[in-house]
């Protein structure tokens, strides 16, 4: 069974990553909200310029029942409460994630409350009843998949940790409480829309690095054990 899962994951990766192609699929759902288009564009442009990943310039926006199996990397963003996934949709997500897929959840605003966090716990328990949402350890490979030990930063600083659900040694769900996409958002003149609180531009830089690490982890799993091309990466960061 494990061999089948590995083979299926490689097949999915080939569909999404042929020729180093990466496609970002954002799930449309009640209780969720799509990230600003400028955030998505900035992330995809940065991946193209700073890594071997060759993404399209636009993300794909789908409901769960609209062909998610073509996209190994799924994303949900939202605030308040993540809700209204049907039993059929939950079953589809469980099948997808168990077969090699990956889901990133980005909380856009907490308002000082834990409502969205609790709803993510319930949502993930509905997908994998036997696997609890947990803090991802600071020494986990996700913090070494591209940049070395970036902080779990975003536009906000609600939690110093990433959270996740692990199946067979792999994080199939990764959840940030800090609005990672918000740190990337720019206006039409190219200026950042949101300040990063409380750490300013240093915090934004950490958000950039952890974004890349999450994407790279979804594609490589535990393969990447250390930083790669460090000098090149540092030059790219200085020019961003």
Secondary structure as UniProt FT lines:
FT   HELIX           2..17
FT   TURN            18..19
FT   STRAND          25..27
FT   TURN            30..31
FT   HELIX           37..50
FT   STRAND          60..62
FT   TURN            64..67
FT   HELIX           68..70
FT   STRAND          73..79
FT   HELIX           87..98
FT   TURN            99..100
FT   STRAND          102..109
FT   TURN            111..112
FT   HELIX           115..127
FT   TURN            129..130
FT   STRAND          134..135
FT   TURN            138..139
FT   HELIX           141..143
FT   STRAND          163..167
FT   TURN            168..169
FT   STRAND          170..176
FT   HELIX           181..184
FT   TURN            188..189
FT   TURN            197..199
FT   HELIX           200..220
FT   TURN            221..222
FT   HELIX           230..239
//
